[in-house]
Amino acid sequence: MFNSVYNKKNKPIDMNFVIGILFSYFLYSSIVFKRYRSKTIMILESKPVEYLGRISYSLYLVHGPFLALANIYMLKNYTFSDDVRQLLLFAFVLFFIIPFSALFYHLIEKRFLNK
């Protein structure tokens, strides 16, 4: 999503990596310092986020093949810029992969959790 930024020695810095590290630190500090009861904690404890946590393993199993197929299909049949393709893949995740993962969780994974 983000292009590489160059440091003073003209070496590329991967911004996705930097944003991932900052986001991870943000989540970690929000959980560790829970006593402050910030809005972040209330967001993390909300029902939709808890549900995403519950279906996260199904989401992990399902997203790879579907994203790969969608990306191959778009690369083969359309000429989108990288930004447009990523936005379309994001919409694909929201409107297809998450509901399919929920269905996968309820029909398959949940049966094996109780055994």
C-alpha positions as semicolon CSV with decimal commas, in nm:
position;residue;x (nm);y (nm);z (nm)
1;M;0,000;0,000;0,000
2;F;0,278;0,240;0,091
3;N;0,578;0,284;-0,129
4;S;0,928;0,260;0,005
5;V;1,078;0,571;0,157
6;Y;1,450;0,629;0,131
7;N;1,671;0,714;0,427
8;K;1,982;0,935;0,416
9;K;2,195;0,655;0,267
10;N;1,943;0,593;-0,016
11;K;1,842;0,258;0,128
12;P;1,471;0,183;0,100
13;I;1,265;0,166;0,417
14;D;0,960;-0,054;0,380
15;M;0,674;0,157;0,518
16;N;0,444;-0,144;0,557
17;F;0,695;-0,290;0,802
18;V;0,724;0,038;0,994
19;I;0,347;0,083;1,014
20;G;0,307;-0,281;1,123
21;I;0,560;-0,236;1,404
22;L;0,396;0,089;1,519
23;F;0,048;-0,066;1,512
24;S;0,171;-0,371;1,705
25;Y;0,328;-0,146;1,968
26;F;0,007;0,055;1,989
27;L;-0,202;-0,259;2,051
28;Y;0,050;-0,397;2,299
29;S;0,063;-0,076;2,501
30;S;-0,316;-0,049;2,494
31;I;-0,351;-0,394;2,643
32;V;-0,067;-0,364;2,896
33;F;-0,188;-0,030;3,030
34;K;-0,550;-0,144;3,051
35;R;-0,602;0,027;3,385
36;Y;-0,632;0,361;3,209
37;R;-0,948;0,237;3,035
38;S;-0,900;0,431;2,716
39;K;-1,122;0,436;2,410
40;T;-0,883;0,190;2,250
41;I;-0,962;-0,073;2,509
42;M;-1,333;-0,014;2,464
43;I;-1,289;-0,063;2,088
44;L;-1,087;-0,382;2,139
45;E;-1,353;-0,519;2,375
46;S;-1,643;-0,436;2,143
47;K;-1,863;-0,717;2,012
48;P;-1,758;-0,691;1,643
49;V;-1,388;-0,703;1,730
50;E;-1,447;-0,996;1,968
51;Y;-1,632;-1,176;1,689
52;L;-1,344;-1,113;1,448
53;G;-1,118;-1,264;1,713
54;R;-1,342;-1,568;1,737
55;I;-1,339;-1,629;1,361
56;S;-0,975;-1,527;1,317
57;Y;-0,844;-1,881;1,260
58;S;-1,103;-1,940;0,988
59;L;-1,013;-1,603;0,842
60;Y;-0,648;-1,705;0,845
61;L;-0,723;-2,034;0,668
62;V;-0,954;-1,886;0,406
63;H;-0,794;-1,555;0,311
64;G;-0,480;-1,688;0,140
65;P;-0,633;-1,895;-0,140
66;F;-0,913;-1,649;-0,212
67;L;-0,685;-1,344;-0,219
68;A;-0,441;-1,526;-0,445
69;L;-0,717;-1,626;-0,687
70;A;-0,869;-1,278;-0,687
71;N;-0,530;-1,117;-0,743
72;I;-0,444;-1,355;-1,030
73;Y;-0,784;-1,297;-1,187
74;M;-0,744;-0,918;-1,170
75;L;-0,387;-0,925;-1,300
76;K;-0,483;-1,151;-1,591
77;N;-0,803;-0,976;-1,699
78;Y;-0,769;-0,609;-1,600
79;T;-0,504;-0,339;-1,596
80;F;-0,543;-0,159;-1,265
81;S;-0,284;0,047;-1,088
82;D;-0,145;-0,106;-0,770
83;D;-0,347;0,129;-0,550
84;V;-0,676;0,052;-0,725
85;R;-0,604;-0,322;-0,716
86;Q;-0,533;-0,305;-0,341
87;L;-0,855;-0,113;-0,278
88;L;-1,050;-0,373;-0,474
89;L;-0,883;-0,653;-0,277
90;F;-0,968;-0,474;0,047
91;A;-1,333;-0,452;-0,061
92;F;-1,316;-0,822;-0,155
93;V;-1,193;-0,901;0,197
94;L;-1,471;-0,699;0,359
95;F;-1,759;-0,821;0,148
96;F;-1,659;-1,178;0,064
97;I;-1,376;-1,323;0,273
98;I;-1,500;-1,213;0,617
99;P;-1,856;-1,343;0,560
100;F;-1,720;-1,665;0,407
101;S;-1,487;-1,706;0,707
102;A;-1,780;-1,661;0,944
103;L;-1,971;-1,927;0,754
104;F;-1,665;-2,155;0,763
105;Y;-1,634;-2,096;1,139
106;H;-1,997;-2,181;1,214
107;L;-2,027;-2,480;0,980
108;I;-1,686;-2,645;1,020
109;E;-1,453;-2,505;1,286
110;K;-1,708;-2,472;1,566
111;R;-1,792;-2,843;1,548
112;F;-1,432;-2,936;1,624
113;L;-1,387;-2,683;1,905
114;N;-1,630;-2,865;2,131
115;K;-1,463;-3,205;2,093
